[in-house]
Amino acid sequence: MLYIVPTPVGNLEDMTLRAIRVLKEADVVLAEDTRTSGILLKHFDIQNRLLSHHKFNEHGTSATVVERLKAGENVALISDAGTPGISDPGFYLVREAVAAGIEVQTLPGATACIPALVSSGLPCDRFCFEGFLPQKKGRQSHLEALREEPRTMVFYESPYRLVKLLQQLADVMGAERQACVCREISKIHEESRRGTLAELIDHFTQTPPKGEIVVVVAGKTKDKTIKTKKI
């Protein structure tokens, strides 16, 4: 069995009892960064073998992992924070395991995009997850393709590039488009800042952000009344 195990994005209390049990019982735990995950496992008294599995080696290690799974081992995959495969390593290994007939179970658990979406005050019955946009090639065309998107959109971004992203979104979708910037989800300094793209640009230009960032943007709609309360 291949287990995909979410780990906390902030508060360690977000770790589930099932996740702790699976990590204790697995034959081996694959980690994006063994140093980071070693701290997590030590906190929960999980004494298990950690192997490195990250975006730079996953194509090379996945075949070996699949062989271990076929031999009858149970393998748990974790990333530094959140759910593996969501803007983290995981997809390639899951695909190879499925192709080899291995059962894959993904545990429900921590992720940054869903809390940000729900907290934004924007419609969350239908949404599209865009993750990190391309840094250079294809970035502008990707944004242009989202100009008419009617669903709420969710992006990940570095705090150092947040204002640039907000400006690009305003240029393509209009400065009055409603949005929400969620910062440091599930951590001590968690913050959700709501308003128009223009208002958010002004705020974060004057107050440079820190920490992990999720940007939630309203989709295009004929109803111009959808607004979030500015906080």
C-alpha positions as CSV (number, residue, x, y, z in Angstrom):
1,M,0.0,0.0,0.0
2,L,1.2,3.5,-0.8
3,Y,-0.1,6.0,1.7
4,I,-0.2,9.7,0.9
5,V,-0.1,11.5,4.3
6,P,-0.8,15.2,4.8
7,T,1.2,17.0,7.5
8,P,0.5,20.3,9.2
9,V,1.0,23.5,7.3
10,G,1.4,25.4,10.6
11,N,-0.1,24.3,13.9
12,L,1.1,20.8,14.8
13,E,-2.3,20.1,16.3
14,D,-3.6,19.8,12.8
15,M,-1.9,16.4,12.6
16,T,-4.5,13.6,12.5
17,L,-4.5,10.5,14.7
18,R,-4.7,8.3,11.6
19,A,-1.7,10.1,10.0
20,I,0.4,9.4,13.2
21,R,-0.6,5.7,13.2
22,V,0.2,5.3,9.5
23,L,3.6,6.9,9.8
24,K,4.4,4.7,12.8
25,E,3.3,1.5,11.0
26,A,4.7,2.0,7.5
27,D,7.8,0.1,6.5
28,V,9.4,3.3,5.3
29,V,8.5,7.0,5.1
30,L,9.4,9.0,2.1
31,A,10.1,12.7,2.9
32,E,10.6,15.8,0.8
33,D,13.3,17.0,3.3
34,T,14.4,14.4,5.8
35,R,15.6,17.2,8.2
36,T,12.3,19.0,8.3
37,S,10.3,15.7,8.5
38,G,12.7,14.4,11.2
39,I,11.6,17.2,13.5
40,L,7.9,16.4,12.9
41,L,8.3,12.7,13.5
42,K,10.3,13.3,16.6
43,H,7.6,15.6,18.0
44,F,5.0,12.8,17.6
45,D,7.5,10.1,18.8
46,I,7.4,8.4,15.4
47,Q,10.5,6.2,15.1
48,N,10.7,5.2,11.5
49,R,13.1,5.2,8.7
50,L,13.1,8.3,6.5
51,L,14.2,8.2,2.8
52,S,14.6,11.3,0.6
53,H,12.0,11.8,-2.1
54,H,11.8,15.2,-3.7
55,K,11.2,16.9,-7.0
56,F,14.9,16.6,-8.0
57,N,15.1,12.8,-7.5
58,E,11.5,11.5,-7.7
59,H,11.9,10.2,-11.3
60,G,14.9,8.2,-10.2
61,T,13.6,6.9,-6.9
62,S,10.0,6.1,-7.9
63,A,10.9,2.8,-9.7
64,T,12.7,1.5,-6.6
65,V,9.8,2.5,-4.4
66,V,7.3,0.7,-6.7
67,E,9.5,-2.4,-6.4
68,R,9.4,-2.2,-2.7
69,L,5.6,-1.8,-2.8
70,K,5.3,-4.8,-5.2
71,A,7.4,-6.8,-2.7
72,G,4.8,-6.2,0.0
73,E,6.0,-3.2,1.9
74,N,3.8,-0.3,3.0
75,V,5.2,3.1,2.1
76,A,4.1,6.5,3.4
77,L,4.8,9.7,1.5
78,I,4.9,13.1,3.2
79,S,6.0,16.5,2.0
80,D,7.4,19.4,4.1
81,A,3.9,20.6,4.8
82,G,0.4,20.0,3.5
83,T,-0.8,17.2,1.1
84,P,1.8,15.7,-1.2
85,G,1.0,16.2,-4.9
86,I,-0.5,19.6,-4.3
87,S,2.3,21.9,-5.5
88,D,4.6,19.3,-3.9
89,P,6.3,16.0,-5.0
90,G,3.9,13.1,-5.2
91,F,2.1,13.0,-8.5
92,Y,4.7,11.0,-10.4
93,L,5.0,8.3,-7.7
94,V,1.3,8.0,-7.4
95,R,1.0,7.6,-11.2
96,E,3.7,4.9,-11.3
97,A,2.2,3.0,-8.4
98,V,-1.3,3.0,-9.9
99,A,0.2,1.8,-13.3
100,A,1.8,-1.0,-11.4
101,G,-1.4,-2.1,-9.8
102,I,-0.5,-0.8,-6.3
103,E,-3.3,0.4,-4.1
104,V,-3.0,4.1,-3.1
105,Q,-4.7,5.6,-0.2
106,T,-4.7,9.4,0.4
107,L,-5.5,10.5,4.0
108,P,-7.6,13.6,4.4
109,G,-5.7,16.4,6.1
110,A,-3.9,19.7,6.0
111,T,-3.7,21.8,2.9
112,A,-3.4,25.6,2.6
113,C,-5.8,26.1,-0.4
114,I,-9.1,25.0,1.1
115,P,-8.9,27.1,4.4
116,A,-7.9,30.1,2.3
117,L,-10.8,29.6,-0.2
118,V,-13.4,29.2,2.5
119,S,-12.1,32.1,4.6
120,S,-12.0,34.4,1.7
121,G,-15.7,35.1,1.6
122,L,-15.8,34.5,-2.1
123,P,-17.9,31.8,-3.7
124,C,-16.4,28.4,-2.9
125,D,-19.0,26.0,-4.4
126,R,-17.0,26.0,-7.6
127,F,-13.3,26.9,-7.9
128,C,-10.1,26.2,-9.8
129,F,-6.7,25.6,-8.2
130,E,-3.9,27.2,-10.2
131,G,-1.0,26.8,-7.7
132,F,2.2,28.5,-8.6
133,L,2.1,30.2,-12.0
134,P,5.1,29.8,-14.3
135,Q,7.7,32.4,-13.4
136,K,8.6,33.4,-17.0
137,K,7.6,31.4,-20.1
138,G,3.8,31.1,-20.4
139,R,2.9,33.2,-17.4
140,Q,1.2,36.0,-19.3
141,S,-0.7,33.6,-21.6
142,H,-1.8,31.6,-18.6
143,L,-3.2,34.7,-16.9
144,E,-4.9,35.8,-20.2
145,A,-6.6,32.4,-20.3
146,L,-8.1,33.0,-16.9
147,R,-9.6,36.4,-17.8
148,E,-13.0,34.9,-18.5
149,E,-12.9,32.2,-15.8
150,P,-16.2,32.3,-13.9
151,R,-15.0,30.2,-10.9
152,T,-13.1,31.5,-7.9
153,M,-9.4,31.0,-8.5
154,V,-6.7,30.0,-6.0
155,F,-3.0,30.8,-6.4
156,Y,0.1,30.1,-4.4
157,E,2.8,32.8,-4.4
158,S,6.0,33.7,-2.6
159,P,5.8,36.8,-0.4
160,Y,8.6,38.4,-2.4
161,R,6.5,38.2,-5.6
162,L,3.0,38.8,-4.2
163,V,2.7,42.5,-5.3
164,K,3.9,41.5,-8.7
165,L,1.2,38.8,-9.0
166,L,-1.5,41.1,-7.7
167,Q,-0.5,43.8,-10.3
168,Q,-0.5,41.3,-13.1
169,L,-4.0,40.0,-12.0
170,A,-5.2,43.6,-11.9
171,D,-3.9,44.3,-15.4
172,V,-5.6,41.3,-16.8
173,M,-8.8,41.1,-14.8
174,G,-9.3,44.7,-13.7
175,A,-8.2,46.5,-10.5
176,E,-11.7,46.3,-9.0
177,R,-11.8,42.5,-9.1
178,Q,-12.4,41.1,-5.5
179,A,-9.7,39.1,-3.9
180,C,-8.3,37.8,-0.7
181,V,-4.7,37.3,0.4
182,C,-4.3,34.6,3.1
183,R,-1.0,34.5,4.9
184,E,0.5,32.1,7.4
185,I,-2.5,29.7,7.5
186,S,-2.7,27.8,10.8
187,K,0.2,29.7,12.3
188,I,0.5,32.3,15.0
189,H,0.4,35.3,12.6
190,E,-2.4,34.0,10.4
191,E,-4.1,36.8,8.4
192,S,-6.7,37.2,5.7
193,R,-6.7,40.5,3.9
194,R,-9.8,41.1,1.7
195,G,-10.6,43.8,-0.8
196,T,-10.2,44.7,-4.5
197,L,-7.0,43.9,-6.2
198,A,-6.2,47.6,-6.2
199,E,-6.7,47.8,-2.4
200,L,-4.6,44.8,-1.8
201,I,-1.8,46.1,-4.0
202,D,-1.8,49.3,-2.0
203,H,-1.7,47.5,1.3
204,F,1.0,45.0,0.5
205,T,3.1,47.7,-1.2
206,Q,3.1,49.6,2.1
207,T,3.3,46.6,4.3
208,P,5.5,43.9,2.7
209,P,4.2,40.5,3.5
210,K,5.9,37.6,5.2
211,G,5.3,33.9,5.3
212,E,3.4,31.4,3.1
213,I,0.9,33.1,0.8
214,V,-2.4,32.0,-0.8
215,V,-4.2,34.4,-3.2
216,V,-8.0,33.8,-3.8
217,V,-9.5,35.8,-6.7
218,A,-13.2,36.1,-7.6
219,G,-14.2,34.7,-11.0
220,K,-15.7,36.9,-13.7
221,T,-19.5,37.2,-13.2
222,K,-22.3,39.3,-14.6
223,D,-23.4,40.0,-11.0
224,K,-21.2,42.9,-9.9
225,T,-22.5,42.7,-6.3
226,I,-20.2,40.0,-5.1
227,K,-17.8,41.7,-2.6
228,T,-15.8,40.7,0.4
229,K,-15.6,42.7,3.5
230,K,-12.3,44.6,3.6
231,I,-10.3,43.5,6.7
